[in-house]
Each structure stands twice: as structure tokens, then as C-alpha cells.
Amino acid sequence: MLDRFGEITNAMDLSFLLGVLAQTLSIYTVVLIVRVLLSWFPNLDWGNPVLSAVSSITDPYLNVFRGLIPPLGGLDLSAIIAFIALNLLQQLLASASASFYSGGFGY
């Protein structure tokens, strides 16, 4: 059975982990923005290793939303929904991290 100090340490560890996940999502958001901006240039060589890596990292996530929202008149709105979902998840993780860190974990 853990004492109060052990519970606080575990809460701080969980807070740190949630903070790292939130920061990782921030980095992923930047990569996703780069991917969306690059999609505006149809003549890019997606065989380029850097572009291929960006595409392979972001396309599985974007494809989830492309399956839900079909393009309207050639305009792909799925990226907007993908950004909203990613932002909500990021805010949820950051809020949970702050809650655990500030002691809002039930004690």
C-alpha cells in the first residue's frame, strides 16, 4: 500500500507523462500543417525521402477523416476536422496534466 508521498509521486509521474503526450501532439500538429500546405503544390515529388516521411506519418491520421467526410467540389475539408480533433485531444491531455500536477487528483 502506498503512502501519501508515493501517491503524490505517482501523480507527478502521470502529470509528466500527460504533458509529454500533449507536447508530442503539438509537434504532430506542426507536421500536419506542413503536410496540408504541401498538398497545395501538385508538382511536388512525393518520392523525396523527406516528403515521403511527412506523408507516411500524417496520411493514416488524415485518411480516418477522409473516410468520414468526402471532398466537396474538390475541397478536402477532412483536414479541418482532423485539426479540431487533434486540438481537443491536446487540450484534454494538457488539462489533465495540469490537474494532476496541481494536486487535483482527489487529495
Backbone as a printed PyTorch tensor [residue, N CA C, xyz], in Angstrom:
tensor([[[  0.8420,  -1.1770,   0.0000],
         [  0.0000,   0.0000,   0.0000],
         [  0.8860,   1.2400,   0.0000]],

        [[  0.5550,   2.1980,  -0.8590],
         [  1.3540,   3.4060,  -0.9840],
         [  0.9750,   4.4220,   0.0860]],

        [[  1.9720,   5.1490,   0.5610],
         [  1.6880,   6.2450,   1.4710],
         [  1.3730,   7.4950,   0.6580]],

        [[  1.1030,   8.5860,   1.3330],
         [  0.7250,   9.8340,   0.6700],
         [  1.8510,  10.3170,  -0.2570]],

        [[  3.1050,  10.2020,   0.1660],
         [  4.2320,  10.6450,  -0.6500],
         [  4.3150,   9.8280,  -1.9330]],

        [[  4.1060,   8.5350,  -1.8410],
         [  4.1320,   7.6670,  -3.0170],
         [  3.0160,   7.9960,  -3.9790]],

        [[  1.8430,   8.3440,  -3.4590],
         [  0.7180,   8.7090,  -4.3170],
         [  0.9890,  10.0270,  -5.0260]],

        [[  1.5970,  10.9730,  -4.3380],
         [  1.9180,  12.2570,  -4.9600],
         [  2.9660,  12.0590,  -6.0430]],

        [[  3.9640,  11.2360,  -5.7780],
         [  4.9950,  10.9630,  -6.7790],
         [  4.3900,  10.3120,  -8.0120]],

        [[  3.4880,   9.3630,  -7.8100],
         [  2.8340,   8.7110,  -8.9400],
         [  1.9860,   9.7040,  -9.7230]],

        [[  1.3190,  10.6190,  -9.0350],
         [  0.5180,  11.6350,  -9.7130],
         [  1.4120,  12.5680, -10.5210]],

        [[  2.5840,  12.9000,  -9.9750],
         [  3.5080,  13.7670, -10.7050],
         [  4.0770,  13.0410, -11.9200]],

        [[  4.3280,  11.7440, -11.7930],
         [  4.7820,  10.9540, -12.9350],
         [  3.7140,  10.9280, -14.0270]],

        [[  2.4660,  10.7370, -13.6300],
         [  1.3640,  10.7300, -14.5790],
         [  1.2070,  12.1070, -15.2200]],

        [[  1.3680,  13.1560, -14.4210],
         [  1.2950,  14.5160, -14.9470],
         [  2.3870,  14.7480, -15.9820]],

        [[  3.5910,  14.2900, -15.6970],
         [  4.7000,  14.4310, -16.6390],
         [  4.4090,  13.6750, -17.9290]],

        [[  3.9110,  12.4480, -17.8190],
         [  3.6000,  11.6420, -18.9910],
         [  2.5210,  12.3100, -19.8410]],

        [[  1.4790,  12.8250, -19.2090],
         [  0.4210,  13.5150, -19.9530],
         [  0.9470,  14.7760, -20.6230]],

        [[  1.8580,  15.4780, -19.9470],
         [  2.4740,  16.6650, -20.5370],
         [  3.3160,  16.3200, -21.7560]],

        [[  4.0600,  15.2290, -21.6790],
         [  4.8750,  14.7830, -22.8150],
         [  3.9730,  14.4070, -23.9900]],

        [[  2.8730,  13.7220, -23.7140],
         [  1.9420,  13.3600, -24.7820],
         [  1.3410,  14.6070, -25.4260]],

        [[  0.9950,  15.6040, -24.6200],
         [  0.4500,  16.8510, -25.1600],
         [  1.4770,  17.5580, -26.0380]],

        [[  2.7370,  17.5840, -25.6230],
         [  3.7850,  18.2040, -26.4310],
         [  4.0270,  17.4210, -27.7230]],

        [[  3.9380,  16.1090, -27.6500],
         [  4.0830,  15.2860, -28.8460],
         [  2.9830,  15.6050, -29.8500]],

        [[  1.7710,  15.8040, -29.3510],
         [  0.6780,  16.1820, -30.2420],
         [  0.8990,  17.5660, -30.8390]],

        [[  1.5440,  18.4570, -30.1030],
         [  1.8760,  19.7740, -30.6460],
         [  2.8400,  19.6370, -31.8230]],

        [[  3.8340,  18.7990, -31.6770],
         [  4.7900,  18.5680, -32.7640],
         [  4.0850,  17.9220, -33.9540]],

        [[  3.2010,  16.9760, -33.6740],
         [  2.4540,  16.3140, -34.7480],
         [  1.5630,  17.3150, -35.4830]],

        [[  1.0090,  18.2780, -34.7560],
         [  0.1910,  19.3120, -35.3790],
         [  1.0120,  20.1210, -36.3740]],

        [[  2.2420,  20.4460, -36.0200],
         [  3.1200,  21.1920, -36.9320],
         [  3.4030,  20.3620, -38.1830]],

        [[  3.6850,  19.0800, -38.0070],
         [  3.9390,  18.2040, -39.1570],
         [  2.6820,  18.1120, -40.0250]],

        [[  1.5270,  18.0660, -39.4070],
         [  0.2650,  18.0090, -40.1380],
         [  0.0240,  19.3010, -40.9200]],

        [[  0.3580,  20.4360, -40.3450],
         [  0.2290,  21.7150, -41.0500],
         [  1.1430,  21.7250, -42.2720]],

        [[  2.3710,  21.2420, -42.0970],
         [  3.2980,  21.1680, -43.2300],
         [  2.7130,  20.2870, -44.3280]],

        [[  2.1380,  19.1590, -43.9530],
         [  1.5470,  18.2350, -44.9380],
         [  0.4090,  18.8930, -45.6960]],

        [[ -0.4540,  19.5970, -44.9890],
         [ -1.5930,  20.2470, -45.6440],
         [ -1.0960,  21.3490, -46.5810]],

        [[ -0.1290,  22.1280, -46.1440],
         [  0.4070,  23.1890, -47.0010],
         [  1.0950,  22.6120, -48.2380]],

        [[  1.8090,  21.5120, -48.0680],
         [  2.4760,  20.8900, -49.2100],
         [  1.4850,  20.3000, -50.2070]],

        [[  0.3030,  19.9500, -49.7480],
         [ -0.6940,  19.3860, -50.6590],
         [ -1.2010,  20.4330, -51.6550]],

        [[ -0.9370,  21.6900, -51.4040],
         [ -1.3520,  22.7520, -52.3290],
         [ -0.4450,  22.8350, -53.5490]],

        [[  0.6880,  22.1400, -53.5270],
         [  1.6340,  22.1560, -54.6320],
         [  1.6040,  20.7990, -55.3300]],

        [[  0.8360,  20.6920, -56.4200],
         [  0.6380,  19.3760, -57.0460],
         [  1.8730,  18.8320, -57.7570]],

        [[  2.8500,  19.6610, -58.0520],
         [  4.0110,  19.1960, -58.8000],
         [  5.1520,  18.7160, -57.9160]],

        [[  4.9300,  18.5740, -56.6380],
         [  5.9870,  18.0950, -55.7450],
         [  6.2790,  16.6210, -55.9980]],

        [[  7.5310,  16.2630, -55.8370],
         [  7.9530,  14.8740, -55.9850],
         [  7.7960,  14.1810, -54.6280]],

        [[  6.7060,  13.4400, -54.4520],
         [  6.4480,  12.7670, -53.1770],
         [  7.3630,  11.5550, -52.9870]],

        [[  8.2170,  11.2820, -53.9650],
         [  9.2200,  10.2400, -53.8190],
         [ 10.4230,  10.7160, -53.0160]],

        [[ 10.5240,  12.0340, -52.8210],
         [ 11.5770,  12.6120, -51.9940],
         [ 11.4780,  12.0180, -50.5860]],

        [[ 12.5870,  11.5840, -49.9990],
         [ 12.5160,  10.9300, -48.6830],
         [ 11.8730,  11.7890, -47.5830]],

        [[ 12.1330,  13.0860, -47.5950],
         [ 11.5450,  13.9510, -46.5650],
         [ 10.0380,  14.0580, -46.7600]],

        [[  9.6130,  14.3110, -47.9940],
         [  8.1850,  14.4210, -48.2750],
         [  7.4740,  13.0870, -48.0570]],

        [[  8.1430,  12.0210, -48.4240],
         [  7.5730,  10.6860, -48.2220],
         [  7.3910,  10.3930, -46.7280]],

        [[  8.3620,  10.8160, -45.9210],
         [  8.2470,  10.6070, -44.4710],
         [  7.0990,  11.4160, -43.8920]],

        [[  6.9740,  12.6660, -44.3100],
         [  5.8700,  13.5070, -43.8290],
         [  4.5350,  12.8850, -44.2170]],

        [[  4.4640,  12.4260, -45.4450],
         [  3.2350,  11.7990, -45.9270],
         [  2.9080,  10.5120, -45.1650]],

        [[  3.9070,   9.6810, -44.9340],
         [  3.6590,   8.4030, -44.2480],
         [  3.3000,   8.5990, -42.7770]],

        [[  3.7390,   9.7150, -42.1950],
         [  3.4080,   9.9940, -40.7980],
         [  1.9860,  10.5450, -40.6630]],

        [[  1.5770,  11.3780, -41.6110],
         [  0.3090,  12.0780, -41.4600],
         [ -0.8620,  11.4440, -42.2000]],

        [[ -0.6150,  10.7530, -43.2930],
         [ -1.7220,  10.2250, -44.0920],
         [ -2.6220,   9.2260, -43.3610]],

        [[ -2.0960,   8.3290, -42.5370],
         [ -3.0280,   7.4260, -41.8330],
         [ -4.0380,   8.1800, -40.9580]],

        [[ -3.5790,   9.2260, -40.2890],
         [ -4.4910,  10.0190, -39.4550],
         [ -5.4970,  10.7740, -40.3270]],

        [[ -5.0250,  11.3870, -41.4030],
         [ -5.9300,  12.1220, -42.2860],
         [ -6.9170,  11.1960, -42.9930]],

        [[ -6.4970,   9.9860, -43.3200],
         [ -7.3820,   9.0450, -44.0110],
         [ -8.5830,   8.6490, -43.1650]],

        [[ -8.4200,   8.6660, -41.8520],
         [ -9.5690,   8.3790, -40.9750],
         [-10.6730,   9.3900, -41.2300]],

        [[-10.3020,  10.6510, -41.3430],
         [-11.2930,  11.7030, -41.5380],
         [-11.7290,  11.8170, -42.9910]],

        [[-10.8710,  11.4320, -43.9180],
         [-11.2580,  11.4240, -45.3320],
         [-12.3490,  10.3950, -45.5860]],

        [[-12.3430,   9.3320, -44.8110],
         [-13.3970,   8.3350, -44.9390],
         [-14.7240,   8.8220, -44.3800]],

        [[-14.6870,   9.7610, -43.4580],
         [-15.9110,  10.2920, -42.8580],
         [-16.5140,  11.4430, -43.6530]],

        [[-15.6420,  12.2740, -44.2390],
         [-16.1000,  13.4740, -44.9370],
         [-15.5650,  13.4350, -46.3640]],

        [[-16.4470,  13.2370, -47.3300],
         [-15.9630,  13.2290, -48.7160],
         [-15.6080,  14.6480, -49.1770]],

        [[-14.7010,  14.7790, -50.1480],
         [-14.3670,  16.1100, -50.6660],
         [-15.5860,  16.7870, -51.2890]],

        [[-15.7060,  18.0670, -51.0520],
         [-16.8120,  18.8410, -51.5980],
         [-16.2820,  19.7630, -52.6870]],

        [[-16.6100,  19.4700, -53.9200],
         [-16.1620,  20.3000, -55.0310],
         [-14.6530,  20.3730, -55.1560]],

        [[-13.9630,  19.3090, -54.8530],
         [-12.5100,  19.2910, -54.9360],
         [-11.8210,  19.8270, -53.6910]],

        [[-12.5880,  20.2800, -52.7230],
         [-12.0240,  20.8200, -51.4870],
         [-12.1120,  19.7640, -50.3930]],

        [[-10.9630,  19.4050, -49.8330],
         [-10.9000,  18.3720, -48.7970],
         [-11.0290,  19.0220, -47.4270]],

        [[-12.2050,  18.9050, -46.8210],
         [-12.4710,  19.5020, -45.5120],
         [-12.0700,  18.5880, -44.3640]],

        [[-11.6180,  17.3870, -44.6680],
         [-11.2860,  16.4370, -43.6160],
         [-10.1270,  16.9260, -42.7540]],

        [[ -9.2150,  17.7040, -43.3290],
         [ -8.0800,  18.2090, -42.5560],
         [ -8.5400,  19.1460, -41.4450]],

        [[ -9.5870,  19.9160, -41.7020],
         [-10.1030,  20.8250, -40.6700],
         [-10.6310,  20.0280, -39.4880]],

        [[-11.3930,  18.9920, -39.7610],
         [-11.9280,  18.1400, -38.6910],
         [-10.7860,  17.4150, -37.9790]],

        [[ -9.7730,  17.0160, -38.7280],
         [ -8.6160,  16.3520, -38.1200],
         [ -7.8940,  17.2970, -37.1630]],

        [[ -7.7390,  18.5650, -37.5520],
         [ -7.1050,  19.5480, -36.6650],
         [ -7.9470,  19.8030, -35.4210]],

        [[ -9.2500,  19.8760, -35.5770],
         [-10.1300,  20.0990, -34.4190],
         [-10.0220,  18.9320, -33.4460]],

        [[-10.0550,  17.7080, -33.9600],
         [ -9.9550,  16.5270, -33.0900],
         [ -8.6060,  16.4760, -32.3880]],

        [[ -7.5490,  16.7850, -33.1120],
         [ -6.1990,  16.7720, -32.5320],
         [ -6.0690,  17.8500, -31.4600]],

        [[ -6.6260,  19.0230, -31.7240],
         [ -6.5680,  20.1150, -30.7590],
         [ -7.3600,  19.7760, -29.4940]],

        [[ -8.5270,  19.1720, -29.6510],
         [ -9.3130,  18.7700, -28.4790],
         [ -8.5680,  17.7540, -27.6310]],

        [[ -7.9510,  16.7770, -28.2650],
         [ -7.1830,  15.7720, -27.5320],
         [ -5.9920,  16.4050, -26.8250]],

        [[ -5.3200,  17.3170, -27.5120],
         [ -4.1720,  18.0030, -26.9240],
         [ -4.5940,  18.8240, -25.7060]],

        [[ -5.7030,  19.5440, -25.7990],
         [ -6.1940,  20.3290, -24.6710],
         [ -6.6120,  19.4390, -23.5110]],

        [[ -7.2250,  18.3100, -23.8240],
         [ -7.6320,  17.3700, -22.7810],
         [ -6.4160,  16.8390, -22.0280]],

        [[ -5.3700,  16.4670, -22.7530],
         [ -4.1550,  15.9620, -22.1060],
         [ -3.4650,  17.0480, -21.2890]],

        [[ -3.3820,  18.2500, -21.8230],
         [ -2.7400,  19.3460, -21.0990],
         [ -3.5260,  19.6890, -19.8350]],

        [[ -4.8400,  19.6820, -19.9330],
         [ -5.6790,  19.9670, -18.7730],
         [ -5.5430,  18.8880, -17.7070]],

        [[ -5.5290,  17.6400, -18.1410],
         [ -5.3660,  16.5380, -17.1920],
         [ -3.9900,  16.5990, -16.5450]],

        [[ -2.9760,  16.9360, -17.3130],
         [ -1.6260,  17.0530, -16.7720],
         [ -1.5650,  18.1490, -15.7130]],

        [[ -2.1660,  19.2900, -16.0000],
         [ -2.1690,  20.3980, -15.0410],
         [ -2.9650,  20.0290, -13.7960]],

        [[ -4.0370,  19.2950, -13.9850],
         [ -4.8670,  18.8890, -12.8560],
         [ -4.1010,  17.9540, -11.9220]],

        [[ -3.3960,  16.9890, -12.4830],
         [ -2.6110,  16.0800, -11.6540],
         [ -1.4530,  16.8060, -10.9830]],

        [[ -0.8270,  17.7140, -11.7110],
         [  0.3300,  18.4260, -11.1670],
         [ -0.0640,  19.3560, -10.0310]],

        [[ -1.2400,  20.0070, -10.1660],
         [ -1.6580,  20.9660,  -9.1450],
         [ -2.2550,  20.2900,  -7.9200]],

        [[ -2.4180,  19.0060,  -7.9620],
         [ -2.9420,  18.2960,  -6.8100],
         [ -4.4260,  18.0180,  -6.9050]],

        [[ -5.0130,  18.2340,  -8.0670],
         [ -6.4310,  17.9980,  -8.2320],
         [ -6.7530,  16.5530,  -8.5210]],

        [[ -6.0200,  15.6530,  -7.9310],
         [ -6.2120,  14.2290,  -8.1910],
         [ -6.9440,  13.5400,  -7.0410]],

        [[ -7.7310,  14.3230,  -6.3100],
         [ -8.5700,  13.7110,  -5.2960],
         [ -8.0980,  13.8560,  -3.8860]],

        [[ -6.9920,  14.5770,  -3.6320],
         [ -6.4950,  14.7120,  -2.2610],
         [ -6.3350,  16.1730,  -1.9250]]])
